[in-house]
Amino acid sequence: MSRTTRTVLPPRVFALADDLSGAAEVAAALGLRGRIVLGPATAPPRDGESVVLDLDTRQLAPEDAASAVRAALAYADGGVVLKKIDSLLRGNLAAEAAAYAAGATGVVIAPALPVAGRTVREGVVNLHGTALHTTDAWRAEPGAAPVSVGAALGGVPTRVVPLATVRAPEPALYDRLRALVAEGYHPVCDAETDTDLDAIAEAALRLGPGIRLMGTGGLAAALGRRLAQVAQVAQVAGAGAGLPGRDGDRAAEADPDRSTEPTRDCSTEADLDGPTGTDTAGPARADPMSPAPDGTPTRPLLVVVGTAEPTAVAQIAQLVAAGARHVPLPAHTLTDHSTRPTLSIHTGVGRAPHCVTVVSIDGTHAVDPGAARGLALGLAHAVAEAAHESDLVLTGGETARRVLDALGIRELLPLDQIHHGAVRSRTADGRRVVTRPGSYGDTDSLLRIARALRPGLAPHPGLAPPSDQPVAPPVPPAPLGEPT
């Protein structure tokens, strides 16, 4: 008698983020078959699936942000629950954490992001070894950086779990987490490496139902690694009982085109030089919505830079040197409804599929950080017509969300990471969208992303601009106060 082998899938994950670039970062880090939903939520995840919900609360009033978290938790419906927070502790962290902790047995908190040089020791976030509150990382924020994670969380009762305990032999970490939760505290875990985060994720999962996780993309990646191990061990042992599977099988049958392969990190040069949508380290992902059978692009590429980070100037310069068109838009025209520009393929954005255009905010004059949302809305309005016919690269969570809102895009399916935080997704109509937090990436970040989407693009410092479209010199982006 023939036997049907049933795939054992890891538990479902429901994750919340306060901006779109953060949501995409978490979706890629989890590595599960999943979706990025531009809120509000419509359904809980299925077994073996992750749903990452962009709450779009970074710029809201604290009480509104807390309400959005409470409403979203109604869709958690069991499984693993994760709240993504900014690695520099920005946003409505105190209000959202209080709402998130309500009703939970406990929340295990791990804000470290080692890949970006953001670590936690003695409950204090450090940026490349320097305490966050002594750096200028909050230069675009209305207040001062918090002196500790506990301070950032306001009235949420916390206790620090020191690095020595995180790295102690088992079961020391598990026992400490369990004891703190039993006393009514939410543990804030020190961590400096991915190995530390792996230990925290494993111990937190062992605490059982009712425990929620809170952290950055680093904790999400550790969670993804652990859940993948759980599924692999269960499959090898043939132990389907006790692990979710049936609902996941039904989900796969209902949606045969959705890949169950985890998202990939295409951060090496070899990956970037391969054909679009491929990874030279392994076989190409089956993609029924590929833009063209031979992998060639059918749309121009539009890069929208909405970030205050100083590296953005150099990033734009590298794209221009490779032949991209640069269109800087004066900030005052974006916030004044009577003067808002509208770009199209006829006015400043290339028409041909190989064309790359980068749009930024002219930073000649300083802009009030409090105008961030208004500037992002104006920028989205300016590029909306051209964006309808383009693949997109969107930097800064606020900018990314406003542009996709203008296009009516409500869901993204993550494909891979071009480099950490630069997540390539596809939309229902087959276009590619790359989102990236504003503060991520080296000076070649935008060029690497553009080359991943348009492999023929290469840096040519002496390349003259196309004769029909003069290229403006790179202009510093306006200080939007974009979050990470």
C-alpha positions as CSV (number, residue, x, y, z in Angstrom):
1,M,0.0,0.0,0.0
2,S,1.4,3.4,-1.0
3,R,2.0,5.9,1.7
4,T,1.6,9.7,1.3
5,T,4.4,11.6,2.9
6,R,3.1,14.7,4.7
7,T,5.3,17.7,5.0
8,V,5.7,18.8,8.6
9,L,5.6,22.6,8.9
10,P,6.8,24.8,11.8
11,P,4.2,26.7,13.8
12,R,2.6,29.8,12.3
13,V,4.1,33.2,13.2
14,F,2.2,36.4,13.5
15,A,4.5,39.5,13.6
16,L,3.7,43.2,14.1
17,A,5.9,46.0,12.8
18,D,5.5,49.8,13.1
19,D,6.7,50.6,9.6
20,L,6.9,48.8,6.2
21,S,10.7,48.4,5.9
22,G,10.8,46.9,9.3
23,A,8.0,44.5,8.4
24,A,9.8,43.4,5.3
25,E,13.0,42.9,7.3
26,V,11.2,40.6,9.7
27,A,9.5,38.6,6.9
28,A,12.8,37.9,5.2
29,A,14.5,37.1,8.6
30,L,11.8,34.6,9.5
31,G,12.6,32.6,6.4
32,L,9.1,31.0,6.4
33,R,6.5,31.0,3.6
34,G,4.8,34.2,4.3
35,R,3.2,37.5,3.5
36,I,3.7,41.1,4.3
37,V,0.3,42.8,4.9
38,L,-0.1,46.5,4.8
39,G,-2.5,46.7,7.7
40,P,-5.1,46.3,9.0
41,A,-5.0,42.5,9.4
42,T,-7.7,40.5,7.6
43,A,-6.9,36.9,8.7
44,P,-4.5,35.0,11.0
45,P,-1.6,33.1,9.5
46,R,-1.9,29.4,8.6
47,D,0.3,26.7,9.9
48,G,3.8,26.9,8.5
49,E,3.2,30.5,7.4
50,S,4.2,33.9,8.7
51,V,2.1,37.0,8.4
52,V,4.0,40.2,9.1
53,L,1.6,43.1,9.6
54,D,2.8,46.7,9.0
55,L,0.8,48.7,11.5
56,D,2.1,52.0,10.1
57,T,2.2,53.5,13.6
58,R,5.6,55.1,13.7
59,Q,4.2,58.6,13.1
60,L,0.9,58.2,15.0
61,A,0.0,59.6,18.4
62,P,0.9,57.1,21.2
63,E,-2.7,56.3,22.1
64,D,-3.5,55.6,18.4
65,A,-0.4,53.4,18.1
66,A,-1.5,51.4,21.2
67,S,-5.0,50.9,19.8
68,A,-3.6,49.6,16.5
69,V,-1.5,47.0,18.4
70,R,-4.5,45.9,20.5
71,A,-6.7,45.5,17.4
72,A,-4.0,43.5,15.6
73,L,-3.5,41.0,18.4
74,A,-7.1,39.8,17.8
75,Y,-5.7,38.0,14.8
76,A,-2.8,36.2,16.6
77,D,-4.9,33.1,17.0
78,G,-2.2,31.0,18.7
79,G,1.2,30.2,17.3
80,V,4.2,32.4,17.9
81,V,3.7,36.1,18.3
82,L,6.5,38.7,17.6
83,K,6.6,42.4,17.9
84,K,9.3,44.0,15.8
85,I,10.8,47.2,17.4
86,D,13.3,49.7,16.0
87,S,16.9,48.7,16.9
88,L,17.5,52.3,18.0
89,L,14.4,52.3,20.1
90,R,12.5,54.9,18.1
91,G,8.8,55.2,17.6
92,N,5.9,54.8,20.0
93,L,7.8,52.1,21.9
94,A,6.4,52.6,25.4
95,A,2.7,52.8,24.3
96,E,3.0,49.9,21.9
97,A,4.9,47.7,24.4
98,A,2.2,48.3,27.1
99,A,-0.5,47.3,24.7
100,Y,1.5,44.3,23.5
101,A,2.2,43.0,27.0
102,A,-1.5,43.2,28.1
103,G,-2.9,39.7,28.2
104,A,0.4,38.0,27.7
105,T,1.9,35.6,30.3
106,G,5.1,37.5,29.7
107,V,7.2,39.2,26.9
108,V,10.8,38.3,26.3
109,I,12.6,41.3,24.9
110,A,15.8,41.2,22.9
111,P,16.5,44.5,20.9
112,A,20.0,43.6,19.7
113,L,20.8,43.6,16.0
114,P,24.4,42.4,15.7
115,V,24.6,42.5,11.9
116,A,24.1,46.3,12.1
117,G,26.5,46.8,15.1
118,R,23.6,47.2,17.6
119,T,24.1,45.3,20.8
120,V,22.7,45.3,24.3
121,R,24.7,45.1,27.5
122,E,23.4,45.7,31.0
123,G,20.1,46.7,29.4
124,V,21.7,49.5,27.3
125,V,21.6,49.6,23.5
126,N,25.1,50.2,22.0
127,L,25.7,51.4,18.5
128,H,29.1,50.0,17.4
129,G,30.2,49.9,21.0
130,T,28.9,53.3,22.0
131,A,25.9,53.8,24.3
132,L,23.0,54.9,22.1
133,H,22.1,57.9,24.3
134,T,25.6,59.4,23.7
135,T,25.5,59.1,19.9
136,D,23.7,61.4,17.3
137,A,21.5,58.5,16.1
138,W,18.4,60.4,17.4
139,R,19.4,63.6,15.6
140,A,16.1,63.7,13.6
141,E,13.9,62.8,16.6
142,P,12.0,65.3,18.6
143,G,13.5,64.1,22.0
144,A,16.6,62.6,23.4
145,A,17.5,58.9,23.1
146,P,16.5,56.8,26.1
147,V,19.4,55.8,28.4
148,S,18.2,52.1,28.5
149,V,15.8,49.7,27.1
150,G,13.8,49.8,30.3
151,A,13.5,53.6,30.1
152,A,12.3,53.3,26.5
153,L,9.5,51.0,27.6
154,G,8.1,53.4,30.1
155,G,5.8,51.8,32.7
156,V,6.2,48.2,31.4
157,P,7.9,46.3,34.3
158,T,11.2,44.9,33.2
159,R,14.3,43.2,34.6
160,V,17.6,42.9,32.8
161,V,19.0,39.4,32.0
162,P,22.8,39.9,31.8
163,L,25.0,38.5,29.1
164,A,26.5,36.0,31.6
165,T,23.1,34.4,32.1
166,V,22.3,34.4,28.4
167,R,25.6,32.5,27.7
168,A,25.5,30.2,30.8
169,P,25.0,26.5,30.3
170,E,21.4,25.3,30.1
171,P,19.0,25.6,31.8
172,A,20.2,28.8,33.4
173,L,18.7,31.2,30.9
174,Y,15.4,29.3,30.7
175,D,15.1,29.2,34.5
176,R,15.8,32.9,34.8
177,L,13.3,33.8,32.2
178,R,10.7,31.6,33.8
179,A,11.4,33.1,37.3
180,L,11.1,36.7,36.1
181,V,7.8,36.0,34.2
182,A,6.4,34.3,37.3
183,E,7.3,37.5,39.3
184,G,5.4,39.7,36.8
185,Y,8.4,41.1,35.0
186,H,9.2,41.1,31.3
187,P,12.9,40.1,30.7
188,V,15.2,42.4,28.7
189,C,18.0,40.2,27.5
190,D,21.5,41.3,26.8
191,A,22.9,40.1,23.5
192,E,26.0,40.8,21.3
193,T,25.9,38.0,18.8
194,D,23.5,35.9,16.7
195,T,24.4,33.0,18.9
196,D,23.2,35.0,21.9
197,L,19.9,35.6,20.1
198,D,19.6,31.9,19.2
199,A,19.8,31.0,22.9
200,I,17.2,33.6,23.8
201,A,14.8,32.5,21.1
202,E,15.1,28.8,22.1
203,A,14.6,29.5,25.8
204,A,11.6,31.8,25.1
205,L,9.9,29.2,23.0
206,R,10.4,26.6,25.7
207,L,8.3,28.8,28.1
208,G,5.2,27.8,26.2
209,P,1.9,29.4,25.2
210,G,1.2,32.9,26.4
211,I,4.8,34.1,26.0
212,R,5.3,36.8,23.3
213,L,8.6,38.0,21.8
214,M,9.8,41.5,21.2
215,G,12.9,42.5,19.3
216,T,14.5,43.4,16.0
217,G,15.1,41.6,12.8
218,G,18.0,39.8,14.6
219,L,15.5,38.1,17.0
220,A,13.2,37.3,14.0
221,A,16.1,35.6,12.3
222,A,16.9,33.6,15.4
223,L,13.3,32.6,15.6
224,G,13.3,31.5,12.0
225,R,16.3,29.4,12.5
226,R,14.8,27.7,15.5
227,L,11.5,26.9,13.9
228,A,13.3,25.5,10.8
229,Q,15.2,23.2,13.1
230,V,11.9,22.1,14.8
231,A,10.4,21.2,11.5
232,Q,13.5,19.4,10.2
233,V,13.9,17.3,13.3
234,A,10.2,16.3,13.2
235,Q,10.5,15.3,9.5
236,V,13.6,13.2,10.1
237,A,11.9,11.4,13.0
238,G,8.7,11.0,11.1
239,A,6.9,12.6,14.1
240,G,4.0,14.4,12.6
241,A,1.9,14.1,15.8
242,G,2.2,17.1,18.1
243,L,3.4,19.4,15.4
244,P,1.2,21.4,13.0
245,G,0.9,20.0,9.5
246,R,-2.6,19.3,8.2
247,D,-3.7,22.9,7.9
248,G,-0.4,23.7,6.2
249,D,-1.0,21.0,3.7
250,R,-4.4,22.3,2.9
251,A,-2.8,25.8,2.5
252,A,-0.3,24.5,0.0
253,E,-3.0,22.7,-1.9
254,A,-5.1,25.8,-2.1
255,D,-2.1,28.0,-3.1
256,P,0.2,25.8,-5.3
257,D,2.1,28.7,-6.7
258,R,3.4,30.0,-3.4
259,S,6.9,28.8,-2.7
260,T,7.6,27.1,0.6
261,E,11.3,27.7,0.2
262,P,12.7,30.2,2.7
263,T,13.8,33.6,1.6
264,R,17.4,33.9,0.6
265,D,20.2,36.3,1.3
266,C,21.8,37.4,-2.0
267,S,24.4,39.6,-0.4
268,T,27.5,38.3,-2.2
269,E,28.8,39.8,-5.4
270,A,28.3,36.4,-7.1
271,D,24.6,36.5,-6.3
272,L,24.3,40.0,-7.6
273,D,25.9,39.2,-10.9
274,G,23.5,36.4,-11.7
275,P,20.3,36.7,-13.7
276,T,17.4,38.5,-12.1
277,G,15.7,36.4,-9.4
278,T,18.4,33.8,-9.3
279,D,21.0,32.8,-6.7
280,T,24.2,31.5,-8.2
281,A,24.8,29.5,-5.0
282,G,21.8,27.3,-5.8
283,P,18.9,26.7,-8.2
284,A,16.6,29.6,-9.1
285,R,13.3,29.8,-7.3
286,A,10.3,28.9,-9.4
287,D,8.5,32.1,-9.9
288,P,5.3,31.9,-12.0
289,M,5.0,35.7,-11.9
290,S,8.4,36.5,-13.4
291,P,8.2,39.6,-15.5
292,A,9.4,37.8,-18.7
293,P,10.2,34.2,-19.6
294,D,13.9,35.0,-20.2
295,G,14.2,37.0,-17.0
296,T,14.6,40.3,-18.7
297,P,12.8,43.3,-17.1
298,T,9.7,44.6,-18.7
299,R,9.5,47.8,-16.6
300,P,11.8,50.7,-15.8
301,L,13.3,50.9,-12.3
302,L,12.3,53.7,-10.0
303,V,14.3,54.4,-6.9
304,V,12.6,56.6,-4.3
305,V,14.9,57.9,-1.5
306,G,13.1,59.2,1.5
307,T,15.7,59.2,4.2
308,A,17.8,61.7,6.2
309,E,20.8,59.5,6.5
310,P,24.1,61.1,5.3
311,T,25.1,58.0,3.4
312,A,22.2,58.6,1.0
313,V,24.2,61.3,-0.9
314,A,27.0,58.8,-1.7
315,Q,24.5,56.1,-2.5
316,I,22.7,58.3,-5.1
317,A,26.1,59.4,-6.5
318,Q,27.0,55.8,-7.3
319,L,23.8,55.2,-9.1
320,V,24.3,58.4,-11.2
321,A,27.8,57.3,-12.0
322,A,26.3,54.0,-13.3
323,G,24.0,56.0,-15.7
324,A,20.9,56.5,-13.6
325,R,18.9,59.7,-13.9
326,H,18.6,61.7,-10.7
327,V,15.6,63.9,-10.1
328,P,15.8,66.0,-6.8
329,L,12.5,67.5,-5.8
330,P,12.5,70.7,-3.7
331,A,10.9,70.0,-0.3
332,H,8.6,73.0,-0.3
333,T,6.9,71.8,-3.5
334,L,6.1,68.5,-1.8
335,T,4.3,70.0,1.2
336,D,2.4,72.7,-0.8
337,H,-0.6,71.1,-2.5
338,S,-0.6,73.9,-5.1
339,T,2.9,73.2,-6.3
340,R,3.3,69.4,-5.9
341,P,5.2,68.0,-8.9
342,T,4.0,64.9,-10.8
343,L,6.6,62.8,-12.5
344,S,5.8,60.4,-15.3
345,I,7.6,58.4,-17.9
346,H,7.2,61.5,-20.0
347,T,8.7,63.9,-17.5
348,G,11.9,62.8,-15.9
349,V,11.4,59.0,-15.5
350,G,12.9,56.7,-18.2
351,R,10.5,54.7,-20.3
352,A,12.7,51.8,-21.4
353,P,12.8,48.7,-19.2
354,H,16.6,49.1,-18.6
355,C,16.2,52.7,-17.4
356,V,16.9,53.5,-13.8
357,T,15.7,56.8,-12.2
358,V,16.4,57.9,-8.6
359,V,14.1,60.5,-7.0
360,S,15.1,62.2,-3.8
361,I,14.2,65.3,-1.8
362,D,16.5,68.3,-2.5
363,G,18.2,69.0,0.8
364,T,19.6,72.4,0.0
365,H,17.5,73.9,2.7
366,A,16.9,72.2,6.1
367,V,13.5,70.7,6.7
368,D,11.7,70.4,10.0
369,P,11.8,66.7,11.1
370,G,8.2,67.1,12.2
371,A,7.2,67.4,8.5
372,A,8.3,63.8,7.8
373,R,4.8,62.4,7.0
374,G,3.8,65.4,4.9
375,L,7.0,65.1,2.9
376,A,6.6,61.4,2.4
377,L,3.0,62.0,1.3
378,G,4.1,64.6,-1.2
379,L,6.9,62.4,-2.5
380,A,4.5,59.5,-3.0
381,H,2.1,61.8,-4.9
382,A,4.9,63.0,-7.1
383,V,6.1,59.6,-8.1
384,A,2.7,57.7,-8.2
385,E,2.1,58.0,-11.9
386,A,5.6,56.8,-12.8
387,A,5.5,54.1,-10.1
388,H,2.5,52.5,-11.7
389,E,4.6,51.4,-14.6
390,S,7.9,50.6,-12.7
391,D,9.7,48.2,-10.5
392,L,10.4,50.0,-7.2
393,V,13.2,50.5,-4.7
394,L,11.9,52.4,-1.7
395,T,14.1,53.5,1.2
396,G,12.6,54.5,4.6
397,G,9.6,52.8,6.0
398,E,7.4,55.9,5.9
399,T,8.2,56.6,2.2
400,A,7.7,53.0,1.3
401,R,4.3,52.8,2.8
402,R,3.1,56.1,1.4
403,V,4.2,55.1,-2.2
404,L,2.5,51.6,-2.0
405,D,-0.6,53.2,-0.5
406,A,-0.8,55.5,-3.5
407,L,-0.6,52.5,-5.8
408,G,-3.2,50.5,-3.8
409,I,-0.8,47.7,-3.0
410,R,-2.0,45.9,0.2
411,E,0.3,42.8,0.2
412,L,3.8,41.8,-0.7
413,L,5.3,38.3,-1.0
414,P,9.0,38.3,0.2
415,L,11.5,36.6,-2.1
416,D,15.0,37.3,-0.8
417,Q,17.4,39.8,0.7
418,I,19.8,41.6,-1.6
419,H,21.8,42.7,1.5
420,H,20.6,42.9,5.1
421,G,17.4,44.8,5.3
422,A,17.1,45.3,1.6
423,V,14.2,42.9,1.0
424,R,13.0,42.0,-2.5
425,S,9.3,41.2,-2.8
426,R,6.8,40.7,-5.5
427,T,3.3,42.1,-5.9
428,A,0.2,40.5,-7.2
429,D,0.8,42.0,-10.6
430,G,4.3,40.6,-10.8
431,R,6.4,43.7,-10.2
432,R,9.4,43.7,-8.0
433,V,9.5,46.0,-4.9
434,V,12.6,46.4,-2.7
435,T,12.2,48.0,0.6
436,R,15.1,49.1,2.9
437,P,15.3,51.0,6.2
438,G,16.7,54.4,5.8
439,S,19.8,53.9,7.9
440,Y,20.8,50.5,6.5
441,G,23.5,49.8,3.9
442,D,26.9,51.1,2.9
443,T,27.5,53.7,0.3
444,D,27.1,51.1,-2.5
445,S,23.7,49.9,-1.2
446,L,21.5,51.4,-3.9
447,L,23.8,50.4,-6.6
448,R,23.9,46.8,-5.3
449,I,20.1,46.8,-5.2
450,A,19.8,48.2,-8.7
451,R,22.3,45.7,-10.0
452,A,20.3,42.8,-8.4
453,L,17.2,44.0,-10.3
454,R,19.0,45.1,-13.4
455,P,22.2,42.9,-13.7
456,G,23.5,44.8,-16.7
457,L,24.0,47.9,-14.6
458,A,27.6,48.5,-13.6
459,P,29.5,51.5,-12.2
460,H,31.0,53.6,-15.0
461,P,32.4,56.8,-13.5
462,G,33.1,58.3,-16.9
463,L,29.7,57.5,-18.4
464,A,28.0,60.5,-19.9
465,P,24.3,61.0,-19.1
466,P,21.8,60.2,-21.8
467,S,21.5,63.1,-24.2
468,D,17.8,63.4,-23.8
469,Q,17.8,63.7,-20.1
470,P,20.4,65.7,-18.3
471,V,21.4,64.3,-14.9
472,A,21.4,66.7,-12.0
473,P,24.3,66.4,-9.6
474,P,23.5,64.5,-6.4
475,V,21.8,66.7,-3.9
476,P,21.7,65.8,-0.2
477,P,18.3,64.4,0.7
478,A,16.3,66.6,3.0
479,P,16.3,65.5,6.7
480,L,13.0,63.7,6.8
481,G,13.5,62.1,10.2
482,E,12.7,58.7,8.5
483,P,12.8,55.8,11.0
484,T,14.7,52.6,10.6
